[in-house]
Amino acid sequence: MEHAVIPNPVIDQGVLLIQNPHLEPFVLTILRSDGRIIYTQDLKAAQPEIRLDLPHDALSPAGIYFYRIQSAKQFYMGKFIRI
């Protein structure tokens, strides 16, 4: 599963792109740099490429954020900056 936040750094609006060729269901979690979970969503993939708008209201204050993508078989992490 390939993934990226575009643009990075995020200024006003960001998009998380996830390539999910096997259409696996997964859980997306976004965390602040202090480890606090600010967003969680269960996703069932209906297409191999998923574009998710990042929850702008949850991405405050500016700083470093991490995201976790967890399926039944695999676990992925990434980070992005909100300025």
N, C-alpha and C positions, 0 to 999 in steps of 0.2 A: 504494500500500500504506500504510494508516494503521496506527499503532502507538503504544502507551503502556504504561508500567509503572504498576500499581495495587497498593497505594497508593504514592505517592511523596511523602515519604520512606518507604522500606521499614524496618519495625521487626523483625519476625520472619519473615514470609513475604510475598513479592511475586509478582505474576503479570504476565507480558508478554503483552499482547493484540496480535494482528496480524491486520489485515483483509487478506485475500489473495484478492480476487474472481476473479482469473485462474488461481488454483491453481498458481502458479509455484513450482518448487522453489527453495530458498534456503539460505544458510549463515548461522547465527546465531553471532556472536562477542561475548563479554563481556570487557571490558578494565577494568583498574584505572586510576586517574587517572595513574599513571606510564607507561601504555602497555602494561603486561604483560598478555598474554592469559591469562585464567583459565578460560575455558570456550568450547568450540566444538562446534557440532552441525549436521550436514547434515539438512535437513528437506524432505520431499516432502509438499506440502499435499494433503490429501484432502478438505478442507472449506474454505469461504471465510473462516471465523473460527477462529483458532488461539489457544489459551490455554496458555501454558507457565509452569509453576512455576519460579521462579528458583532456581538451585542454592544454597540457604542456606549449605551448608558452604563454598562457594567465596567467599562474600561476607563475608570477614573480612580486615582489620579494617573498622570503620565508616569511611565516606568516600564520595567521588564515584566512580561507575562509569559506563562508557559501554557501549552495545551497538551492534552493526553488523549490519544485515540486508542481505545481498548476493545478488541474483538474477542471472541471465544478462544482464538488461537494465538493472537499476537498483540503486542503492546508497542505503541509508538509515542515519541515525545518530540515537541518542537518548541521554539520560543520566538517571540516577536517583541518589538518595542513600540510603545504608544507614546507619541510626543505631543 
